[in-house]
Every structure is written in C-alpha cells, then in structure tokens.
Amino acid sequence: MKFALCFGNRGFFPEVLVEQARNEIKQVVESLGYETLILPDGLTKYGAVESVEDGIVYANFLKENDYDGVILSLPNFGDENGAISALEDAGVPILVQAYPDEIGKMDFAQRRDAYCGKLSVMDVFYQHDLPYTTFSHVMNPNADAFKQELADFAAVCSIVNNMKRINVGAIGARTTAFKTIRFDELALQKRGINTETIDLSEVFYRMDKIEDSAEPVIKKRNRLAGYTNCCAVPDDKLTKIAKLGVVLDEIIEEYNLDCMALRCWSELEMHIGIAPCVLLSELNDRGFATACELDVCNAIAMYALSLASNAPATCLDWNNNYGEDTDKCILFHCGPVPASLMVGGSGHVTDHKMFNKAYGEGSGWGSNEGRIAKANMTYASSKTQEGKLIFYVGQGEFTGEKIEKEFFGCGGVAKIPDLEKKLNIIGKNGFRHHVSVTRGRVERAVNEAFNTYLNYDMLDID
C-alpha cells in the first residue's frame, strides 16, 4: 500500500509547521509498513500546496507516479483552492488529516487554525463532488488513534481500488430450493460487477477429461491432504474432489474471476458422490472468496470483507440460537470455513450427513468439519433489489464457547450486541439467511468504502 502525501499551507502561517509535518507524517506512515510518495520540496514552496499553481504542480506529479491513496495533511489552515486543483483527478480515496492546536501554543508563531481550514477544504471538495474520507476532525499523527485511522484508510483503499471493476463467477444454476439467493445481474453490472456464468455440465465435462493420475490431480490431492485431515476420505472420493478442485482453479484463471459462488448440491452428490465444501474452504483460506449455494451476493460481500481485513472470509448461516442469550447465536455451514479461522487451524473431512440422508451413504464426501476459533469479527451481507445493490455490515465476536461434539459441520458461537433487533431488521428487509464474516473489526472501513466511494446502498441495522 503506497500513500501519496500532500501538505496544505497558507503563506502567513509559520513555514516550520509544514516542514515538521512533512517529516512527521512520512515517518509515522512508513513506521506502520506503508510506502510513501512525497513531492520534492524544491517543486513548490516548502514542498506544500498553497495556491492553484502549486496544485497543478502536485497534480502533474501524481500523474507520473503510482499510488493507492492520498493523505492530505493540513498542518495549518491550508489553501482549499490549491487542494482541489491538486487532488480533483487523483482517482483514489483521499484522507483529510488536520493537526490540532495545543493549549499554550496559540500565539501567532505557533497557532495552526487547521480546525477551521479543514472545513473549508471539505466544503470545496463537496462543491466539486470529490469524495474524501475524514475520521477525527483533528488528530495528532503520533496518536495511537491515528494509527488505527491509517489502518482503516488502507482498508478503504483496498476495497475501493479493487472493487471498481470485478468479475464474479456463478458456477451452476441457482440452487433450486433456495429462492433466497436470487440476484439481478444488471443491478450488479451497474456497479461495475460483471457476472460470468458457467454451467455445471461444463464442470462435469472437464472433470471427465482429466486422468486420475494427471499431475494437477496429484498436486491437488497432496494440497488437500496437507491442508486438512483427509484420513477418512476413500481414495476414489479424494481423487474426484481433487479433479473438481483442478477444474475450479482453471475456471478462475480463464475467466479472470475475483470471487465466485458455486451450486454445491444436488448434482455433485447425486452423480459424483462428493460435496465441494473442503474445496471452498481451501479457496477461501488462500484468499479467493467463494460462497456456496450459488450465493453470488455473499461472494461479493466476502470479497469486500477479505479486502478490508487482509484475511480470509467465509459465508455462514444464521443458524441456531445459543441457549437463552439473545445476543448470541451459532453461525454455521457445512464446511467452507477457511482453516485459518478454525480452532487448531484445521478441520477433518467427513461424509456429509445431510446428503447421506437425502441421497444415500457415501454421496457427500467433502464436508470439512470443525469449530470457528475465538476472535473479533466483522459481518456483512448483500442483496439486489429494484436495480440496487444493498448491503448491511456490523461487528461482533466469536466467543469460542463450546458447541456439542455431535453438532454437524463447522460452527462458532457469535456474540453481537442487540442481535434480536438486528435480525428483525435483516428479515423485514428481505435479506437472506446467509451472512459473510471475516476476522477483525473493519466495519468503519467497509462502510466508508461503500458509502463514500462505491455508492452502494446501505441498510442501517443499528
């Protein structure tokens, strides 16, 4: 992640404030592991922007370089006209940071007035319809809170820069029994999300053409055996799972997919005798967001969450109450949970109990069972409706509390404040029974990216 640093200035303020800020902001940003791009101080006075002419110099500087976001720092009041000429065509998220004044340093030689100047910059940006990010109105860059703001801003940049144009795969038709996961391709396309559809017959045809002893199949078998506990899986079933995994990898590469949803039943179980859960788990674990039951909208939510957290995401069911605590529930699915989110960092592959009951013993090898580890988490889901793409997002935690051994699949106890209220809002607004989750607290970043830059519709569940 590389941030371009831009410094506002107004000439009658002490130039030492700009010099200090250039050194300080650069040092703080780089100390957190980010790269910086800074205007050489010889190109404008103090290397800052204090006029429209300076802004043009800075804009041309940006055109010659690559960067993921811009941090506009106001060590003093700044010049709003220079700022808009510098950044109007930046094309990436912009964080506006202003220095606070300090009691005891309010004389003319030290006073900043950035508190006021930031409002002027925000006003002109608004007039020019230039989106920008602001968290605290003023903030010392050495404060711990500013470090969190930088982390959130980096997450915003990751989401926005990667989601302006994406390809999502829909592998198979909508799972017949689930009208809850219907979606509108044109609504997605209006938001830069292109859907590539591939029929399951194509998947089966490709699997049939691959020899059991082919090198990609052997590699995939070895990968799965090293990824999770496959000891109980019959050899022929593991080979079939591996073949499916090879085909999915091929499709991802051929169609340049960013995320994917798969029709996971019932053809795979009835005709091939496998369930793809462990393959979805492995894809999610290596950072490729993949939802089951052809839930394309949650594949998109998973992709956004993983971009924000820089960690794997998964799609789960709002599945069970947990005793009488109305702020807790069990989030569950058959086995697409990435191993890195599970207790012990691994699961064990079983014969899917539900499919066995429906289609006979041995029809569902591939369910990756386990438990979700204790961690803070962020959750989200989306739907299409009347040409709109609508999301909700929130935060909670996986508590690590015990779920009885006999509980099938991979689940975890989640604690979410006012959960009953939120579920009522989710249900009354026509959202599905699925929810996407990732580790960490990235709700602020997701909301900022979706609202300010990507213009998605948001449902407030608080």
Secondary structure per residue as TSV (DSSP state, phi and psi in degrees):
chain	resnum	aa	ss	phi	psi
A	1	M	-	360.0	123.5
A	2	K	E	-118.8	127.8
A	3	F	E	-107.9	128.6
A	4	A	E	-80.9	129.7
A	5	L	E	-100.8	127.5
A	6	C	E	-125.9	134.1
A	7	F	E	-120.5	122.3
A	8	G	B	-85.1	150.6
A	9	N	-	-149.7	149.0
A	10	R	-	-124.9	127.3
A	11	G	T	-55.5	-31.7
A	12	F	T	-84.3	2.7
A	13	F	S	-88.6	155.6
A	14	P	-	-59.9	127.9
A	15	E	H	-65.7	-21.2
A	16	V	H	-62.3	-27.7
A	17	L	H	-63.8	-38.8
A	18	V	H	-69.7	-45.0
A	19	E	H	-59.4	-43.8
A	20	Q	H	-63.1	-42.4
A	21	A	H	-65.3	-41.4
A	22	R	H	-57.8	-43.7
A	23	N	H	-72.0	-42.9
A	24	E	H	-69.3	-49.9
A	25	I	H	-62.6	-44.0
A	26	K	H	-59.1	-45.1
A	27	Q	H	-65.0	-43.9
A	28	V	H	-64.6	-47.3
A	29	V	H	-62.1	-45.0
A	30	E	H	-70.8	-30.1
A	31	S	H	-67.0	-20.4
A	32	L	T	-94.1	6.7
A	33	G	T	95.0	5.8
A	34	Y	-	-95.2	154.7
A	35	E	E	-88.8	157.7
A	36	T	E	-127.6	151.1
A	37	L	E	-126.6	119.0
A	38	I	E	-131.3	137.7
A	39	L	-	-66.1	127.8
A	40	P	-	-56.2	136.3
A	41	D	T	-67.7	-12.8
A	42	G	T	-81.2	-12.3
A	43	L	S	-81.6	-27.4
A	44	T	S	-138.8	170.3
A	45	K	G	-63.9	118.6
A	46	Y	G	65.3	10.6
A	47	G	G	69.2	23.1
A	48	A	-	-115.7	176.3
A	49	V	B	-115.6	113.0
A	50	E	-	-130.8	15.2
A	51	S	S	-160.1	168.3
A	52	V	H	-61.4	-39.1
A	53	E	H	-62.3	-42.3
A	54	D	H	-62.6	-38.0
A	55	G	H	-62.7	-39.2
A	56	I	H	-65.1	-39.7
A	57	V	H	-59.7	-44.8
A	58	Y	H	-68.3	-40.1
A	59	A	H	-61.4	-41.4
A	60	N	H	-65.9	-34.9
A	61	F	H	-62.1	-42.2
A	62	L	H	-63.7	-39.6
A	63	K	H	-60.4	-25.0
A	64	E	T	-90.6	0.3
A	65	N	S	-135.5	163.3
A	66	D	-	-104.2	143.7
A	67	Y	-	-163.4	159.2
A	68	D	S	-103.5	-23.8
A	69	G	E	-162.7	166.2
A	70	V	E	-120.8	135.8
A	71	I	E	-109.0	111.3
A	72	L	E	-91.8	110.1
A	73	S	E	-101.9	132.5
A	74	L	E	-114.0	92.0
A	75	P	S	-72.6	-19.5
A	76	N	S	-140.0	-161.1
A	77	F	S	-54.2	-39.9
A	78	G	-	80.3	172.3
A	79	D	-	-120.5	113.6
A	80	E	H	-69.2	-32.3
A	81	N	H	-71.5	-36.9
A	82	G	H	-66.4	-37.5
A	83	A	H	-64.7	-43.3
A	84	I	H	-70.5	-36.5
A	85	S	H	-68.6	-28.3
A	86	A	H	-75.4	-35.8
A	87	L	H	-120.0	-0.1
A	88	E	T	-61.0	-30.7
A	89	D	T	-110.8	23.9
A	90	A	-	-62.8	-36.6
A	91	G	-	77.2	9.1
A	92	V	S	-137.9	167.0
A	93	P	-	-59.0	147.2
A	94	I	E	-124.3	124.3
A	95	L	E	-99.2	122.2
A	96	V	E	-97.6	115.1
A	97	Q	E	-116.5	132.4
A	98	A	E	-124.5	139.4
A	99	Y	-	-76.2	141.9
A	100	P	-	-83.3	148.8
A	101	D	-	-76.0	158.0
A	102	E	-	-120.8	134.3
A	103	I	T	-58.9	132.2
A	104	G	T	94.6	-8.0
A	105	K	-	-130.1	52.0
A	106	M	-	-113.9	13.6
A	107	D	S	-76.0	170.6
A	108	F	T	-62.1	-27.3
A	109	A	T	-78.1	-14.8
A	110	Q	T	-128.8	-13.5
A	111	R	-	-69.5	142.3
A	112	R	-	-104.1	-46.4
A	113	D	-	62.7	18.7
A	114	A	H	-66.2	-24.3
A	115	Y	H	-55.4	-43.1
A	116	C	H	-80.3	-42.8
A	117	G	H	-61.5	-32.2
A	118	K	H	-63.6	-37.6
A	119	L	H	-62.4	-37.0
A	120	S	H	-66.3	-42.5
A	121	V	H	-62.7	-46.1
A	122	M	H	-61.1	-39.6
A	123	D	H	-62.1	-48.0
A	124	V	H	-68.2	-39.0
A	125	F	H	-59.1	-42.1
A	126	Y	H	-62.4	-43.8
A	127	Q	H	-61.1	-32.8
A	128	H	T	-91.8	5.3
A	129	D	T	57.4	38.3
A	130	L	-	-98.5	113.0
A	131	P	-	-70.0	146.0
A	132	Y	-	-153.0	166.0
A	133	T	B	-114.7	135.5
A	134	T	-	-140.0	133.4
A	135	F	S	-106.9	-93.5
A	136	S	S	-73.3	145.5
A	137	H	S	-66.6	-46.9
A	138	V	S	-129.1	148.1
A	139	M	-	-157.6	130.3
A	140	N	-	-71.8	126.9
A	141	P	T	-65.1	-14.3
A	142	N	T	-88.7	-4.3
A	143	A	S	-74.5	146.7
A	144	D	H	-59.8	-34.7
A	145	A	H	-63.2	-33.3
A	146	F	H	-69.1	-33.8
A	147	K	H	-62.6	-38.8
A	148	Q	H	-67.9	-37.1
A	149	E	H	-63.0	-39.3
A	150	L	H	-63.8	-42.6
A	151	A	H	-61.7	-42.6
A	152	D	H	-65.9	-38.5
A	153	F	H	-67.7	-37.7
A	154	A	H	-61.0	-39.6
A	155	A	H	-65.5	-39.8
A	156	V	H	-59.2	-47.2
A	157	C	H	-60.6	-41.8
A	158	S	H	-62.1	-45.3
A	159	I	H	-64.3	-52.4
A	160	V	H	-64.2	-47.4
A	161	N	H	-68.9	-23.6
A	162	N	H	-97.6	-14.1
A	163	M	H	-110.7	6.3
A	164	K	S	-63.1	-38.3
A	165	R	S	-140.3	118.0
A	166	I	E	-137.1	157.7
A	167	N	E	-113.5	124.1
A	168	V	E	-113.7	134.6
A	169	G	E	-92.6	137.2
A	170	A	E	-117.7	99.0
A	171	I	E	-94.8	103.6
A	172	G	S	98.7	166.9
A	173	A	S	-75.8	167.0
A	174	R	-	-56.5	134.3
A	175	T	-	-53.9	119.1
A	176	T	T	-54.4	-42.2
A	177	A	T	-75.3	-13.6
A	178	F	-	-108.1	85.1
A	179	K	G	-69.4	-13.4
A	180	T	G	-65.7	-19.4
A	181	I	G	-107.3	21.1
A	182	R	-	-64.6	148.3
A	183	F	-	-148.4	164.3
A	184	D	-	-110.3	110.2
A	185	E	H	-61.4	-38.0
A	186	L	H	-68.8	-35.3
A	187	A	H	-62.4	-39.0
A	188	L	H	-67.7	-42.5
A	189	Q	H	-61.0	-35.1
A	190	K	T	-62.7	-19.6
A	191	R	T	-105.0	17.9
A	192	G	T	79.6	15.9
A	193	I	E	-107.8	107.8
A	194	N	E	-91.9	134.9
A	195	T	E	-104.8	125.8
A	196	E	E	-107.2	120.3
A	197	T	E	-104.3	134.7
A	198	I	E	-131.3	126.2
A	199	D	-	-74.9	150.0
A	200	L	H	-64.0	-26.4
A	201	S	H	-61.7	-34.5
A	202	E	H	-65.7	-40.4
A	203	V	H	-62.3	-47.7
A	204	F	H	-62.9	-40.7
A	205	Y	H	-60.1	-44.6
A	206	R	H	-65.3	-40.0
A	207	M	H	-61.7	-41.8
A	208	D	H	-63.4	-29.5
A	209	K	H	-79.2	-12.0
A	210	I	S	-92.5	127.9
A	211	E	-	-71.7	146.2
A	212	D	T	-58.0	-33.3
A	213	S	T	-91.1	5.7
A	214	A	-	-61.7	145.0
A	215	E	H	-56.5	-44.1
A	216	P	H	-60.4	-33.9
A	217	V	H	-68.3	-44.7
A	218	I	H	-61.6	-43.1
A	219	K	H	-62.2	-41.6
A	220	K	H	-68.1	-39.8
A	221	R	H	-58.7	-46.3
A	222	N	H	-64.5	-38.7
A	223	R	H	-62.1	-46.8
A	224	L	H	-65.3	-39.5
A	225	A	H	-65.0	-31.3
A	226	G	H	-85.1	-17.5
A	227	Y	H	-85.0	-40.8
A	228	T	S	-147.4	177.0
A	229	N	B	-83.4	105.2
A	230	C	-	-106.0	15.4
A	231	C	T	-59.3	-31.7
A	232	A	T	-86.5	-8.2
A	233	V	S	-76.8	125.4
A	234	P	-	-56.9	146.2
A	235	D	H	-57.6	-42.9
A	236	D	H	-67.9	-33.6
A	237	K	H	-69.7	-40.2
A	238	L	H	-63.5	-36.2
A	239	T	H	-65.0	-42.1
A	240	K	H	-65.1	-41.6
A	241	I	H	-60.6	-43.1
A	242	A	H	-63.1	-41.6
A	243	K	H	-60.1	-45.2
A	244	L	H	-60.3	-41.3
A	245	G	H	-61.1	-40.3
A	246	V	H	-63.0	-44.3
A	247	V	H	-64.4	-42.7
A	248	L	H	-62.7	-40.3
A	249	D	H	-61.3	-41.3
A	250	E	H	-62.8	-44.0
A	251	I	H	-64.2	-42.5
A	252	I	H	-56.7	-44.9
A	253	E	H	-72.0	-44.4
A	254	E	H	-64.2	-39.3
A	255	Y	T	-97.2	6.0
A	256	N	T	51.2	50.7
A	257	L	-	-78.0	145.4
A	258	D	S	-99.7	-26.0
A	259	C	E	-159.6	173.9
A	260	M	E	-159.3	151.3
A	261	A	E	-128.3	144.5
A	262	L	E	-125.0	135.6
A	263	R	-	-73.2	105.9
A	264	C	-	-97.1	-7.2
A	265	W	S	-157.5	150.3
A	266	S	S	-113.9	-3.0
A	267	E	H	-63.6	-41.4
A	268	L	I	-58.9	-40.1
A	269	E	I	-77.8	-41.3
A	270	M	I	-72.6	-37.6
A	271	H	I	-104.5	-25.0
A	272	I	I	-116.3	-23.3
A	273	G	-	79.9	28.7
A	274	I	B	-135.1	159.6
A	275	A	-	-116.2	142.1
A	276	P	-	-89.0	8.4
A	277	C	H	-52.4	-47.0
A	278	V	H	-66.0	-31.3
A	279	L	H	-68.1	-40.2
A	280	L	H	-64.7	-39.3
A	281	S	H	-59.0	-45.8
A	282	E	H	-68.4	-40.1
A	283	L	H	-62.0	-46.0
A	284	N	H	-61.9	-38.2
A	285	D	H	-66.4	-31.4
A	286	R	T	-92.6	15.8
A	287	G	T	92.0	7.1
A	288	F	-	-101.8	107.4
A	289	A	-	-67.1	121.3
A	290	T	E	-136.6	121.1
A	291	A	E	-102.2	151.1
A	292	C	S	-91.6	177.3
A	293	E	T	54.5	28.6
A	294	L	T	50.7	39.1
A	295	D	-	-85.9	82.8
A	296	V	H	-62.0	-40.3
A	297	C	H	-64.0	-36.1
A	298	N	H	-78.5	-24.4
A	299	A	H	-60.9	-39.3
A	300	I	H	-67.7	-42.7
A	301	A	H	-61.9	-42.3
A	302	M	H	-59.8	-43.2
A	303	Y	H	-60.2	-45.1
A	304	A	H	-62.6	-44.3
A	305	L	H	-63.1	-40.8
A	306	S	H	-69.2	-33.8
A	307	L	H	-64.5	-40.1
A	308	A	H	-69.2	-42.2
A	309	S	H	-91.1	-13.6
A	310	N	T	54.6	39.3
A	311	A	S	-148.5	163.2
A	312	P	-	-63.6	156.6
A	313	A	E	-127.4	168.2
A	314	T	E	-149.6	165.6
A	315	C	E	-112.0	128.2
A	316	L	E	-130.3	165.4
A	317	D	E	-92.4	139.8
A	318	W	E	-71.3	94.7
A	319	N	E	-106.3	-45.1
A	320	N	E	-143.7	147.9
A	321	N	E	-68.7	160.8
A	322	Y	E	-120.2	94.1
A	323	G	T	62.4	-136.7
A	324	E	T	-106.9	5.5
A	325	D	E	-81.3	109.6
A	326	T	E	-75.6	-8.8
A	327	D	E	-93.9	4.6
A	328	K	E	-123.3	150.3
A	329	C	E	-153.0	169.6
A	330	I	E	-101.7	120.0
A	331	L	E	-93.9	132.2
A	332	F	E	-146.0	150.2
A	333	H	E	-154.9	171.6
A	334	C	S	-66.6	-26.8
A	335	G	S	163.9	17.1
A	336	P	-	-84.4	3.1
A	337	V	S	-67.5	128.2
A	338	P	-	-62.8	142.6
A	339	A	G	-58.3	-32.7
A	340	S	G	-67.8	-14.1
A	341	L	G	-97.7	-0.1
A	342	M	B	-100.8	155.5
A	343	V	G	-58.9	127.0
A	344	G	G	79.7	-1.8
A	345	G	G	69.0	22.8
A	346	S	-	-164.7	163.3
A	347	G	-	-126.8	-160.5
A	348	H	E	-142.4	136.2
A	349	V	E	-84.8	131.0
A	350	T	E	-127.9	173.8
A	351	D	E	-87.4	114.8
A	352	H	-	-54.2	116.5
A	353	K	H	-63.5	-39.2
A	354	M	H	-67.0	-42.3
A	355	F	H	-70.6	-35.1
A	356	N	H	-58.1	-41.8
A	357	K	H	-67.6	-37.6
A	358	A	H	-81.6	-38.1
A	359	Y	H	-122.7	-1.0
A	360	G	-	107.0	155.8
A	361	E	T	-56.2	139.8
A	362	G	T	82.2	8.7
A	363	S	S	-93.4	-7.4
A	364	G	-	-127.8	30.3
A	365	W	E	-64.0	125.6
A	366	G	E	141.2	-6.5
A	367	S	E	-71.5	126.8
A	368	N	E	-102.7	98.5
A	369	E	E	-89.2	153.0
A	370	G	E	169.7	-159.6
A	371	R	E	-134.8	147.3
A	372	I	B	-83.2	133.0
A	373	A	-	-75.3	157.0
A	374	K	S	-62.1	129.3
A	375	A	E	-175.0	154.9
A	376	N	E	-67.9	151.0
A	377	M	E	-149.4	156.8
A	378	T	E	-118.6	138.7
A	379	Y	E	-123.9	155.4
A	380	A	E	-160.2	161.1
A	381	S	E	-155.5	163.8
A	382	S	E	-144.7	164.9
A	383	K	E	-151.3	162.3
A	384	T	E	-108.1	141.2
A	385	Q	E	-158.0	124.1
A	386	E	T	52.3	44.4
A	387	G	T	79.5	4.6
A	388	K	E	-109.0	152.4
A	389	L	E	-108.3	116.9
A	390	I	E	-120.4	134.1
A	391	F	E	-121.6	157.2
A	392	Y	E	-127.7	156.7
A	393	V	E	-149.3	146.8
A	394	G	E	-159.1	-178.8
A	395	Q	E	-131.0	153.9
A	396	G	E	-166.0	-150.2
A	397	E	E	-153.7	148.6
A	398	F	E	-88.3	123.6
A	399	T	-	-84.0	-18.5
A	400	G	-	78.5	7.4
A	401	E	-	-68.4	155.4
A	402	K	-	-70.4	137.2
A	403	I	-	-116.8	133.6
A	404	E	-	-54.4	147.9
A	405	K	T	-56.7	-33.8
A	406	E	T	-76.0	-8.2
A	407	F	-	-68.1	118.3
A	408	F	-	-72.4	148.8
A	409	G	S	86.4	-153.6
A	410	C	E	-121.2	117.9
A	411	G	E	-138.1	166.8
A	412	G	E	-152.7	148.7
A	413	V	E	-81.8	122.0
A	414	A	E	-108.3	138.7
A	415	K	E	-116.1	122.7
A	416	I	-	-134.6	122.1
A	417	P	T	-57.9	138.0
A	418	D	T	55.3	41.6
A	419	L	H	-61.1	-43.1
A	420	E	H	-59.2	-43.8
A	421	K	H	-61.4	-44.7
A	422	K	H	-64.4	-42.0
A	423	L	H	-64.1	-36.8
A	424	N	H	-63.3	-42.3
A	425	I	H	-65.8	-44.4
A	426	I	H	-59.4	-46.7
A	427	G	H	-66.9	-44.1
A	428	K	H	-68.8	-19.1
A	429	N	T	-101.3	15.3
A	430	G	T	73.9	28.0
A	431	F	-	-87.1	156.5
A	432	R	-	-77.9	174.5
A	433	H	S	-79.9	-3.9
A	434	H	E	-92.3	153.0
A	435	V	E	-146.0	140.0
A	436	S	E	-95.9	144.1
A	437	V	E	-137.5	152.6
A	438	T	E	-143.5	162.9
A	439	R	E	-77.5	145.7
A	440	G	S	101.1	174.6
A	441	R	-	-113.2	96.7
A	442	V	-	-125.8	20.3
A	443	E	H	-59.3	-43.9
A	444	R	H	-60.9	-42.5
A	445	A	H	-66.4	-42.8
A	446	V	H	-64.3	-46.0
A	447	N	H	-59.4	-44.2
A	448	E	H	-63.6	-45.2
A	449	A	I	-62.9	-45.6
A	450	F	I	-69.8	-44.5
A	451	N	I	-75.9	-49.5
A	452	T	I	-81.5	-38.9
A	453	Y	I	-111.2	-40.5
A	454	L	I	-94.6	-12.4
A	455	N	-	58.5	37.6
A	456	Y	-	-77.7	154.6
A	457	D	E	-82.3	139.9
A	458	M	E	-123.0	136.7
A	459	L	-	-99.0	123.2
A	460	D	-	-80.8	115.4
A	461	I	-	-101.8	5.7
A	462	D	-	-91.6	360.0
